[in-house]
Amino acid sequence: MPLLAPNRRLFLLAASAVTMSACATATAQTTETGLDGYWEGALENVVGAGVAPPPTSFPPVRLFIYRDTVRVFMNDGGSVEEVKPGTFSIRREGPNAVITSIQSDPGNRIGTSWVETWTFVVTLGDADTLIVNYVRIVNNTSLPAGRDEARFSQMRTGQLRRIYPADV
């Protein structure tokens, strides 16, 4: 096997390094750890059949994801408050995840008051962008089905940007 000229060897080494770096970057963006961190942004209302009229405002959302831990915050008037502390779980697969909280009225037996589910379905757009679809469904089981507030859903969608701990 002939030896390569020094310039050709240097070129191949440089090309290999660039290719390996690009592959490592792509892999890092698609692994589960790429989801870890703080994400923040506004979600826009979705309207359609079966979806309740949206509230006039929905504060910006902040998600904190780290391994099997997820926390959800809302920025309401400059004050960032955790929503449903300790109730969210996460199921991850590569760059995608489903983040869910299901709660019922703690003061009543299940099925006699209300049950509420929040779900965030997310995927990495790139290293600093999280594509998000949010669904909220509420069933006020103690109210007659014909009342507007008895059973309803809300939907929102958007992109959250990665923020860094110094900005939190």
PyMOL commands that place a pseudoatom at each C-alpha (Angstrom):
pseudoatom trace, name=CA, resn=MET, resi=1, chain=A, elem=C, hetatm=0, pos=[0.000, 0.000, 0.000]
pseudoatom trace, name=CA, resn=PRO, resi=2, chain=A, elem=C, hetatm=0, pos=[1.556, 3.323, -1.029]
pseudoatom trace, name=CA, resn=LEU, resi=3, chain=A, elem=C, hetatm=0, pos=[2.148, 6.013, 1.553]
pseudoatom trace, name=CA, resn=LEU, resi=4, chain=A, elem=C, hetatm=0, pos=[0.264, 9.278, 1.158]
pseudoatom trace, name=CA, resn=ALA, resi=5, chain=A, elem=C, hetatm=0, pos=[2.121, 12.489, 0.548]
pseudoatom trace, name=CA, resn=PRO, resi=6, chain=A, elem=C, hetatm=0, pos=[2.429, 14.648, 3.717]
pseudoatom trace, name=CA, resn=ASN, resi=7, chain=A, elem=C, hetatm=0, pos=[0.015, 17.308, 2.366]
pseudoatom trace, name=CA, resn=ARG, resi=8, chain=A, elem=C, hetatm=0, pos=[-2.578, 14.678, 1.478]
pseudoatom trace, name=CA, resn=ARG, resi=9, chain=A, elem=C, hetatm=0, pos=[-2.254, 13.059, 4.939]
pseudoatom trace, name=CA, resn=LEU, resi=10, chain=A, elem=C, hetatm=0, pos=[-2.741, 16.473, 6.600]
pseudoatom trace, name=CA, resn=PHE, resi=11, chain=A, elem=C, hetatm=0, pos=[-5.828, 17.127, 4.467]
pseudoatom trace, name=CA, resn=LEU, resi=12, chain=A, elem=C, hetatm=0, pos=[-7.345, 13.736, 5.347]
pseudoatom trace, name=CA, resn=LEU, resi=13, chain=A, elem=C, hetatm=0, pos=[-6.644, 14.250, 9.059]
pseudoatom trace, name=CA, resn=ALA, resi=14, chain=A, elem=C, hetatm=0, pos=[-8.289, 17.692, 8.989]
pseudoatom trace, name=CA, resn=ALA, resi=15, chain=A, elem=C, hetatm=0, pos=[-11.281, 16.377, 7.020]
pseudoatom trace, name=CA, resn=SER, resi=16, chain=A, elem=C, hetatm=0, pos=[-11.665, 13.485, 9.470]
pseudoatom trace, name=CA, resn=ALA, resi=17, chain=A, elem=C, hetatm=0, pos=[-11.557, 15.852, 12.443]
pseudoatom trace, name=CA, resn=VAL, resi=18, chain=A, elem=C, hetatm=0, pos=[-14.258, 18.092, 10.912]
pseudoatom trace, name=CA, resn=THR, resi=19, chain=A, elem=C, hetatm=0, pos=[-16.439, 15.083, 10.091]
pseudoatom trace, name=CA, resn=MET, resi=20, chain=A, elem=C, hetatm=0, pos=[-16.029, 13.613, 13.597]
pseudoatom trace, name=CA, resn=SER, resi=21, chain=A, elem=C, hetatm=0, pos=[-16.802, 17.001, 15.156]
pseudoatom trace, name=CA, resn=ALA, resi=22, chain=A, elem=C, hetatm=0, pos=[-19.955, 17.393, 13.032]
pseudoatom trace, name=CA, resn=CYS, resi=23, chain=A, elem=C, hetatm=0, pos=[-21.080, 13.861, 13.916]
pseudoatom trace, name=CA, resn=ALA, resi=24, chain=A, elem=C, hetatm=0, pos=[-20.442, 14.469, 17.627]
pseudoatom trace, name=CA, resn=THR, resi=25, chain=A, elem=C, hetatm=0, pos=[-22.442, 17.724, 17.484]
pseudoatom trace, name=CA, resn=ALA, resi=26, chain=A, elem=C, hetatm=0, pos=[-25.349, 16.048, 15.690]
pseudoatom trace, name=CA, resn=THR, resi=27, chain=A, elem=C, hetatm=0, pos=[-25.289, 13.142, 18.147]
pseudoatom trace, name=CA, resn=ALA, resi=28, chain=A, elem=C, hetatm=0, pos=[-25.214, 15.486, 21.141]
pseudoatom trace, name=CA, resn=GLN, resi=29, chain=A, elem=C, hetatm=0, pos=[-28.266, 17.319, 19.823]
pseudoatom trace, name=CA, resn=THR, resi=30, chain=A, elem=C, hetatm=0, pos=[-30.275, 14.139, 19.370]
pseudoatom trace, name=CA, resn=THR, resi=31, chain=A, elem=C, hetatm=0, pos=[-29.469, 12.308, 22.582]
pseudoatom trace, name=CA, resn=GLU, resi=32, chain=A, elem=C, hetatm=0, pos=[-31.652, 12.465, 25.651]
pseudoatom trace, name=CA, resn=THR, resi=33, chain=A, elem=C, hetatm=0, pos=[-29.180, 14.709, 27.455]
pseudoatom trace, name=CA, resn=GLY, resi=34, chain=A, elem=C, hetatm=0, pos=[-29.761, 17.383, 24.803]
pseudoatom trace, name=CA, resn=LEU, resi=35, chain=A, elem=C, hetatm=0, pos=[-33.133, 17.987, 26.459]
pseudoatom trace, name=CA, resn=ASP, resi=36, chain=A, elem=C, hetatm=0, pos=[-31.561, 18.713, 29.848]
pseudoatom trace, name=CA, resn=GLY, resi=37, chain=A, elem=C, hetatm=0, pos=[-31.565, 22.349, 30.903]
pseudoatom trace, name=CA, resn=TYR, resi=38, chain=A, elem=C, hetatm=0, pos=[-33.851, 25.351, 31.205]
pseudoatom trace, name=CA, resn=TRP, resi=39, chain=A, elem=C, hetatm=0, pos=[-36.218, 26.249, 28.364]
pseudoatom trace, name=CA, resn=GLU, resi=40, chain=A, elem=C, hetatm=0, pos=[-38.404, 29.348, 28.205]
pseudoatom trace, name=CA, resn=GLY, resi=41, chain=A, elem=C, hetatm=0, pos=[-40.837, 31.049, 25.860]
pseudoatom trace, name=CA, resn=ALA, resi=42, chain=A, elem=C, hetatm=0, pos=[-44.401, 31.852, 24.943]
pseudoatom trace, name=CA, resn=LEU, resi=43, chain=A, elem=C, hetatm=0, pos=[-46.917, 29.350, 23.620]
pseudoatom trace, name=CA, resn=GLU, resi=44, chain=A, elem=C, hetatm=0, pos=[-49.665, 30.403, 21.222]
pseudoatom trace, name=CA, resn=ASN, resi=45, chain=A, elem=C, hetatm=0, pos=[-53.298, 29.293, 21.521]
pseudoatom trace, name=CA, resn=VAL, resi=46, chain=A, elem=C, hetatm=0, pos=[-54.657, 26.656, 19.172]
pseudoatom trace, name=CA, resn=VAL, resi=47, chain=A, elem=C, hetatm=0, pos=[-58.369, 26.723, 18.354]
pseudoatom trace, name=CA, resn=GLY, resi=48, chain=A, elem=C, hetatm=0, pos=[-60.580, 24.034, 16.884]
pseudoatom trace, name=CA, resn=ALA, resi=49, chain=A, elem=C, hetatm=0, pos=[-63.318, 21.508, 17.469]
pseudoatom trace, name=CA, resn=GLY, resi=50, chain=A, elem=C, hetatm=0, pos=[-63.299, 20.185, 21.021]
pseudoatom trace, name=CA, resn=VAL, resi=51, chain=A, elem=C, hetatm=0, pos=[-61.027, 22.950, 22.273]
pseudoatom trace, name=CA, resn=ALA, resi=52, chain=A, elem=C, hetatm=0, pos=[-62.435, 25.500, 24.715]
pseudoatom trace, name=CA, resn=PRO, resi=53, chain=A, elem=C, hetatm=0, pos=[-62.114, 29.163, 23.819]
pseudoatom trace, name=CA, resn=PRO, resi=54, chain=A, elem=C, hetatm=0, pos=[-58.621, 30.119, 24.980]
pseudoatom trace, name=CA, resn=PRO, resi=55, chain=A, elem=C, hetatm=0, pos=[-58.080, 32.432, 27.905]
pseudoatom trace, name=CA, resn=THR, resi=56, chain=A, elem=C, hetatm=0, pos=[-57.052, 35.914, 26.889]
pseudoatom trace, name=CA, resn=SER, resi=57, chain=A, elem=C, hetatm=0, pos=[-53.556, 35.418, 28.263]
pseudoatom trace, name=CA, resn=PHE, resi=58, chain=A, elem=C, hetatm=0, pos=[-51.202, 32.573, 29.004]
pseudoatom trace, name=CA, resn=PRO, resi=59, chain=A, elem=C, hetatm=0, pos=[-47.966, 33.512, 30.740]
pseudoatom trace, name=CA, resn=PRO, resi=60, chain=A, elem=C, hetatm=0, pos=[-44.584, 32.497, 29.326]
pseudoatom trace, name=CA, resn=VAL, resi=61, chain=A, elem=C, hetatm=0, pos=[-43.551, 28.970, 30.285]
pseudoatom trace, name=CA, resn=ARG, resi=62, chain=A, elem=C, hetatm=0, pos=[-40.239, 27.772, 31.697]
pseudoatom trace, name=CA, resn=LEU, resi=63, chain=A, elem=C, hetatm=0, pos=[-39.371, 24.079, 31.741]
pseudoatom trace, name=CA, resn=PHE, resi=64, chain=A, elem=C, hetatm=0, pos=[-36.520, 22.614, 33.736]
pseudoatom trace, name=CA, resn=ILE, resi=65, chain=A, elem=C, hetatm=0, pos=[-35.493, 19.149, 32.590]
pseudoatom trace, name=CA, resn=TYR, resi=66, chain=A, elem=C, hetatm=0, pos=[-32.730, 17.087, 34.166]
pseudoatom trace, name=CA, resn=ARG, resi=67, chain=A, elem=C, hetatm=0, pos=[-32.663, 13.324, 33.684]
pseudoatom trace, name=CA, resn=ASP, resi=68, chain=A, elem=C, hetatm=0, pos=[-35.935, 12.035, 35.205]
pseudoatom trace, name=CA, resn=THR, resi=69, chain=A, elem=C, hetatm=0, pos=[-36.812, 15.342, 36.855]
pseudoatom trace, name=CA, resn=VAL, resi=70, chain=A, elem=C, hetatm=0, pos=[-38.983, 17.987, 35.251]
pseudoatom trace, name=CA, resn=ARG, resi=71, chain=A, elem=C, hetatm=0, pos=[-40.402, 21.164, 36.747]
pseudoatom trace, name=CA, resn=VAL, resi=72, chain=A, elem=C, hetatm=0, pos=[-42.788, 23.622, 35.101]
pseudoatom trace, name=CA, resn=PHE, resi=73, chain=A, elem=C, hetatm=0, pos=[-42.875, 27.346, 35.862]
pseudoatom trace, name=CA, resn=MET, resi=74, chain=A, elem=C, hetatm=0, pos=[-44.927, 30.281, 34.616]
pseudoatom trace, name=CA, resn=ASN, resi=75, chain=A, elem=C, hetatm=0, pos=[-43.786, 33.868, 34.477]
pseudoatom trace, name=CA, resn=ASP, resi=76, chain=A, elem=C, hetatm=0, pos=[-46.860, 35.772, 35.576]
pseudoatom trace, name=CA, resn=GLY, resi=77, chain=A, elem=C, hetatm=0, pos=[-46.188, 39.497, 35.786]
pseudoatom trace, name=CA, resn=GLY, resi=78, chain=A, elem=C, hetatm=0, pos=[-42.451, 39.163, 36.409]
pseudoatom trace, name=CA, resn=SER, resi=79, chain=A, elem=C, hetatm=0, pos=[-42.824, 36.582, 39.167]
pseudoatom trace, name=CA, resn=VAL, resi=80, chain=A, elem=C, hetatm=0, pos=[-41.759, 33.074, 38.129]
pseudoatom trace, name=CA, resn=GLU, resi=81, chain=A, elem=C, hetatm=0, pos=[-43.823, 30.504, 40.021]
pseudoatom trace, name=CA, resn=GLU, resi=82, chain=A, elem=C, hetatm=0, pos=[-43.675, 26.705, 39.870]
pseudoatom trace, name=CA, resn=VAL, resi=83, chain=A, elem=C, hetatm=0, pos=[-46.875, 25.080, 38.612]
pseudoatom trace, name=CA, resn=LYS, resi=84, chain=A, elem=C, hetatm=0, pos=[-48.076, 21.796, 40.127]
pseudoatom trace, name=CA, resn=PRO, resi=85, chain=A, elem=C, hetatm=0, pos=[-44.845, 21.164, 42.084]
pseudoatom trace, name=CA, resn=GLY, resi=86, chain=A, elem=C, hetatm=0, pos=[-43.766, 17.549, 42.288]
pseudoatom trace, name=CA, resn=THR, resi=87, chain=A, elem=C, hetatm=0, pos=[-46.509, 16.233, 39.987]
pseudoatom trace, name=CA, resn=PHE, resi=88, chain=A, elem=C, hetatm=0, pos=[-44.791, 16.161, 36.581]
pseudoatom trace, name=CA, resn=SER, resi=89, chain=A, elem=C, hetatm=0, pos=[-43.180, 13.047, 35.151]
pseudoatom trace, name=CA, resn=ILE, resi=90, chain=A, elem=C, hetatm=0, pos=[-41.172, 12.648, 31.968]
pseudoatom trace, name=CA, resn=ARG, resi=91, chain=A, elem=C, hetatm=0, pos=[-40.868, 9.859, 29.413]
pseudoatom trace, name=CA, resn=ARG, resi=92, chain=A, elem=C, hetatm=0, pos=[-37.897, 10.373, 27.074]
pseudoatom trace, name=CA, resn=GLU, resi=93, chain=A, elem=C, hetatm=0, pos=[-36.743, 8.800, 23.850]
pseudoatom trace, name=CA, resn=GLY, resi=94, chain=A, elem=C, hetatm=0, pos=[-33.786, 10.442, 22.103]
pseudoatom trace, name=CA, resn=PRO, resi=95, chain=A, elem=C, hetatm=0, pos=[-34.642, 14.058, 21.247]
pseudoatom trace, name=CA, resn=ASN, resi=96, chain=A, elem=C, hetatm=0, pos=[-38.344, 13.636, 22.159]
pseudoatom trace, name=CA, resn=ALA, resi=97, chain=A, elem=C, hetatm=0, pos=[-40.173, 13.605, 25.477]
pseudoatom trace, name=CA, resn=VAL, resi=98, chain=A, elem=C, hetatm=0, pos=[-43.669, 13.575, 26.919]
pseudoatom trace, name=CA, resn=ILE, resi=99, chain=A, elem=C, hetatm=0, pos=[-44.045, 15.561, 30.145]
pseudoatom trace, name=CA, resn=THR, resi=100, chain=A, elem=C, hetatm=0, pos=[-47.260, 14.920, 32.073]
pseudoatom trace, name=CA, resn=SER, resi=101, chain=A, elem=C, hetatm=0, pos=[-49.102, 15.830, 35.263]
pseudoatom trace, name=CA, resn=ILE, resi=102, chain=A, elem=C, hetatm=0, pos=[-52.416, 14.261, 36.239]
pseudoatom trace, name=CA, resn=GLN, resi=103, chain=A, elem=C, hetatm=0, pos=[-54.104, 15.578, 39.377]
pseudoatom trace, name=CA, resn=SER, resi=104, chain=A, elem=C, hetatm=0, pos=[-57.445, 15.316, 41.055]
pseudoatom trace, name=CA, resn=ASP, resi=105, chain=A, elem=C, hetatm=0, pos=[-58.969, 17.321, 43.867]
pseudoatom trace, name=CA, resn=PRO, resi=106, chain=A, elem=C, hetatm=0, pos=[-57.074, 16.137, 46.965]
pseudoatom trace, name=CA, resn=GLY, resi=107, chain=A, elem=C, hetatm=0, pos=[-60.059, 16.933, 49.181]
pseudoatom trace, name=CA, resn=ASN, resi=108, chain=A, elem=C, hetatm=0, pos=[-62.449, 14.561, 47.424]
pseudoatom trace, name=CA, resn=ARG, resi=109, chain=A, elem=C, hetatm=0, pos=[-62.663, 10.987, 46.223]
pseudoatom trace, name=CA, resn=ILE, resi=110, chain=A, elem=C, hetatm=0, pos=[-61.588, 10.586, 42.564]
pseudoatom trace, name=CA, resn=GLY, resi=111, chain=A, elem=C, hetatm=0, pos=[-64.562, 11.097, 40.268]
pseudoatom trace, name=CA, resn=THR, resi=112, chain=A, elem=C, hetatm=0, pos=[-66.483, 13.336, 42.676]
pseudoatom trace, name=CA, resn=SER, resi=113, chain=A, elem=C, hetatm=0, pos=[-64.833, 16.699, 41.986]
pseudoatom trace, name=CA, resn=TRP, resi=114, chain=A, elem=C, hetatm=0, pos=[-62.265, 17.369, 39.236]
pseudoatom trace, name=CA, resn=VAL, resi=115, chain=A, elem=C, hetatm=0, pos=[-59.433, 15.715, 37.345]
pseudoatom trace, name=CA, resn=GLU, resi=116, chain=A, elem=C, hetatm=0, pos=[-56.908, 17.744, 35.359]
pseudoatom trace, name=CA, resn=THR, resi=117, chain=A, elem=C, hetatm=0, pos=[-54.159, 16.641, 32.962]
pseudoatom trace, name=CA, resn=TRP, resi=118, chain=A, elem=C, hetatm=0, pos=[-51.334, 18.761, 31.547]
pseudoatom trace, name=CA, resn=THR, resi=119, chain=A, elem=C, hetatm=0, pos=[-49.109, 17.343, 28.817]
pseudoatom trace, name=CA, resn=PHE, resi=120, chain=A, elem=C, hetatm=0, pos=[-46.130, 18.883, 27.048]
pseudoatom trace, name=CA, resn=VAL, resi=121, chain=A, elem=C, hetatm=0, pos=[-44.944, 16.948, 23.982]
pseudoatom trace, name=CA, resn=VAL, resi=122, chain=A, elem=C, hetatm=0, pos=[-41.470, 18.181, 23.048]
pseudoatom trace, name=CA, resn=THR, resi=123, chain=A, elem=C, hetatm=0, pos=[-38.646, 17.637, 20.591]
pseudoatom trace, name=CA, resn=LEU, resi=124, chain=A, elem=C, hetatm=0, pos=[-35.322, 19.339, 19.994]
pseudoatom trace, name=CA, resn=GLY, resi=125, chain=A, elem=C, hetatm=0, pos=[-35.400, 21.667, 16.999]
pseudoatom trace, name=CA, resn=ASP, resi=126, chain=A, elem=C, hetatm=0, pos=[-31.698, 22.310, 17.488]
pseudoatom trace, name=CA, resn=ALA, resi=127, chain=A, elem=C, hetatm=0, pos=[-29.362, 22.619, 20.479]
pseudoatom trace, name=CA, resn=ASP, resi=128, chain=A, elem=C, hetatm=0, pos=[-31.104, 25.812, 21.673]
pseudoatom trace, name=CA, resn=THR, resi=129, chain=A, elem=C, hetatm=0, pos=[-34.705, 25.322, 20.457]
pseudoatom trace, name=CA, resn=LEU, resi=130, chain=A, elem=C, hetatm=0, pos=[-37.383, 23.099, 21.949]
pseudoatom trace, name=CA, resn=ILE, resi=131, chain=A, elem=C, hetatm=0, pos=[-40.529, 22.575, 19.851]
pseudoatom trace, name=CA, resn=VAL, resi=132, chain=A, elem=C, hetatm=0, pos=[-43.528, 22.230, 22.195]
pseudoatom trace, name=CA, resn=ASN, resi=133, chain=A, elem=C, hetatm=0, pos=[-47.174, 21.211, 21.983]
pseudoatom trace, name=CA, resn=TYR, resi=134, chain=A, elem=C, hetatm=0, pos=[-49.154, 21.682, 25.204]
pseudoatom trace, name=CA, resn=VAL, resi=135, chain=A, elem=C, hetatm=0, pos=[-52.556, 20.177, 26.020]
pseudoatom trace, name=CA, resn=ARG, resi=136, chain=A, elem=C, hetatm=0, pos=[-54.646, 20.705, 29.139]
pseudoatom trace, name=CA, resn=ILE, resi=137, chain=A, elem=C, hetatm=0, pos=[-57.809, 18.692, 29.769]
pseudoatom trace, name=CA, resn=VAL, resi=138, chain=A, elem=C, hetatm=0, pos=[-60.129, 19.240, 32.719]
pseudoatom trace, name=CA, resn=ASN, resi=139, chain=A, elem=C, hetatm=0, pos=[-63.113, 17.157, 33.803]
pseudoatom trace, name=CA, resn=ASN, resi=140, chain=A, elem=C, hetatm=0, pos=[-65.168, 18.676, 36.601]
pseudoatom trace, name=CA, resn=THR, resi=141, chain=A, elem=C, hetatm=0, pos=[-66.970, 15.424, 37.300]
pseudoatom trace, name=CA, resn=SER, resi=142, chain=A, elem=C, hetatm=0, pos=[-69.381, 16.937, 39.821]
pseudoatom trace, name=CA, resn=LEU, resi=143, chain=A, elem=C, hetatm=0, pos=[-70.852, 19.331, 37.224]
pseudoatom trace, name=CA, resn=PRO, resi=144, chain=A, elem=C, hetatm=0, pos=[-73.490, 18.452, 34.624]
pseudoatom trace, name=CA, resn=ALA, resi=145, chain=A, elem=C, hetatm=0, pos=[-71.895, 17.701, 31.230]
pseudoatom trace, name=CA, resn=GLY, resi=146, chain=A, elem=C, hetatm=0, pos=[-73.740, 20.564, 29.497]
pseudoatom trace, name=CA, resn=ARG, resi=147, chain=A, elem=C, hetatm=0, pos=[-71.993, 23.331, 31.444]
pseudoatom trace, name=CA, resn=ASP, resi=148, chain=A, elem=C, hetatm=0, pos=[-69.049, 25.017, 29.687]
pseudoatom trace, name=CA, resn=GLU, resi=149, chain=A, elem=C, hetatm=0, pos=[-66.711, 24.608, 32.645]
pseudoatom trace, name=CA, resn=ALA, resi=150, chain=A, elem=C, hetatm=0, pos=[-67.663, 20.946, 33.199]
pseudoatom trace, name=CA, resn=ARG, resi=151, chain=A, elem=C, hetatm=0, pos=[-65.305, 19.403, 30.643]
pseudoatom trace, name=CA, resn=PHE, resi=152, chain=A, elem=C, hetatm=0, pos=[-62.864, 21.284, 28.433]
pseudoatom trace, name=CA, resn=SER, resi=153, chain=A, elem=C, hetatm=0, pos=[-59.463, 21.216, 26.807]
pseudoatom trace, name=CA, resn=GLN, resi=154, chain=A, elem=C, hetatm=0, pos=[-56.934, 23.880, 25.893]
pseudoatom trace, name=CA, resn=MET, resi=155, chain=A, elem=C, hetatm=0, pos=[-54.066, 23.645, 23.431]
pseudoatom trace, name=CA, resn=ARG, resi=156, chain=A, elem=C, hetatm=0, pos=[-50.986, 25.738, 22.751]
pseudoatom trace, name=CA, resn=THR, resi=157, chain=A, elem=C, hetatm=0, pos=[-47.906, 25.397, 20.604]
pseudoatom trace, name=CA, resn=GLY, resi=158, chain=A, elem=C, hetatm=0, pos=[-44.601, 27.155, 20.125]
pseudoatom trace, name=CA, resn=GLN, resi=159, chain=A, elem=C, hetatm=0, pos=[-40.875, 27.065, 20.579]
pseudoatom trace, name=CA, resn=LEU, resi=160, chain=A, elem=C, hetatm=0, pos=[-38.943, 27.524, 23.782]
pseudoatom trace, name=CA, resn=ARG, resi=161, chain=A, elem=C, hetatm=0, pos=[-35.374, 28.817, 23.801]
pseudoatom trace, name=CA, resn=ARG, resi=162, chain=A, elem=C, hetatm=0, pos=[-32.620, 27.371, 25.954]
pseudoatom trace, name=CA, resn=ILE, resi=163, chain=A, elem=C, hetatm=0, pos=[-31.675, 29.692, 28.803]
pseudoatom trace, name=CA, resn=TYR, resi=164, chain=A, elem=C, hetatm=0, pos=[-28.668, 29.310, 31.050]
pseudoatom trace, name=CA, resn=PRO, resi=165, chain=A, elem=C, hetatm=0, pos=[-28.591, 29.141, 34.866]
pseudoatom trace, name=CA, resn=ALA, resi=166, chain=A, elem=C, hetatm=0, pos=[-27.050, 32.620, 35.060]
pseudoatom trace, name=CA, resn=ASP, resi=167, chain=A, elem=C, hetatm=0, pos=[-30.218, 33.929, 33.334]
pseudoatom trace, name=CA, resn=VAL, resi=168, chain=A, elem=C, hetatm=0, pos=[-32.652, 32.061, 35.606]
for i in range(1, 168): cmd.bond("trace and resi %d" % i, "trace and resi %d" % (i + 1))
show_as sticks, trace
zoom trace
